[in-house]
Amino acid sequence: MRLLFYNISSFLPIFRPQSKSVLFMIDYNNPELLVTPHKVRSGKIEWRSPSNIALIKYWGKYGQQLPCNPSISFTLDAAYTETTLEYGPKMSDKPGVAVDFLFHNQHNKPFADKIEKFLTSLLPVFPFLSQIELTIFSSNSFPHSAGIASSAASMSALALCLCTMEDELFGTLSDDVQFEQKASYISRLGSGSACRSIYSKAALWGATPESQASSDLYAIGWGHHLHPVFSTFHDDILIISKEEKNVSSTAGHKLMEGNPYSETRYMTVQARLKQMIYALKNGDVELFGDILEKEAYSLHGLMMLSDPPYLLLRPGTVSVIEKVAEFRKTKKIPLYFTLDAGPNVHLLYPDEYQDAVQAFIKSELLRYCAEGSYIPDKVGTGPKQL
Ligand code: PMV
């Protein structure tokens, strides 16, 4: 398999979606990955893959799940998906992909349809998927209805299983770097932000002059650049609402296309990424927190400036944000928040303040959480094959 990728977009002064025209795409399509049907062995592959939290947010996409701006994230630990993929010779004469999907050991038709559609879209990359039968079991470490976007964890777990299956059947992905890159690429096709979950501690996704190795097509591991204070950072997730969002991330990305402020966003986010990278490398927690919160406000500001505008924050979100600012000021503890595309609040802080922050969460913040629920999480070491 040839992996050729030249990214000359890093020579451009400004990164904008238009830079797609200068990407020479990696070509993972490989018609040779076919098995001899009666010789297929049965196999079972299991991966645990975590969620991640974007510090600089990906918001707006072009082409096939390509980001309009680069993003950087911490890989999480406690919020993960475990996926088991069983494969064997195809018994049915069903053309195309034959997959059975169980979520928390229960058949789930909407999820199964989504997975089948995704696997079908991957046939040019993994043509052997039409020659075998698959059963996929998936479960999350957090309650399904917790209002947490689980697609990063679930899509990265599935992508890792698929790449391991390719390697088991053809021995083509024994090189760790190539394996991770392909797993990140496939994860991205499933859910953009999922491509960042492949790596230990931190990941960078999207072409940026900050890194020669960066790409819109897959994320790269960034954990080795972190100052030690960030390697043990906490991210406690406060579940403000468990209800399904009224505007999905997919619809939100789409609304960036007509948003009059999107160009300004794409022109300014590079400078913000640069500052965030500086803070992460140098252990500048105050600068980190400042940029982190500005990003959360920007993301939700862009939603409010969309046409039509929409609001995903809930009264509890705003109360928590105010309480956090007050706590930081009075206690002089570097506790900062960020938000995903939803009302839940991520609280980020250095390990040394764990006891003080968790006492504060329990006494002051759980009252704003749906059924008092929160997930204490932290920076994690990335996916694990089980
Ligand atoms: O990966 P998606 O399509 O669910 O989009 C994720 C978008 C944000 O969570 C808001 C930001 C990010 O970079 O993760």
Boltz pocket constraint, residues with backbone or C-beta under 6 A from the ligand:
constraints:
  - pocket:
      binder: B
      contacts: [[A, 52], [A, 53], [A, 54], [A, 56], [A, 57], [A, 58], [A, 59], [A, 71], [A, 149], [A, 151], [A, 191], [A, 192], [A, 193], [A, 194], [A, 249], [A, 250], [A, 299], [A, 339], [A, 340], [A, 341]]
      max_distance: 6.0
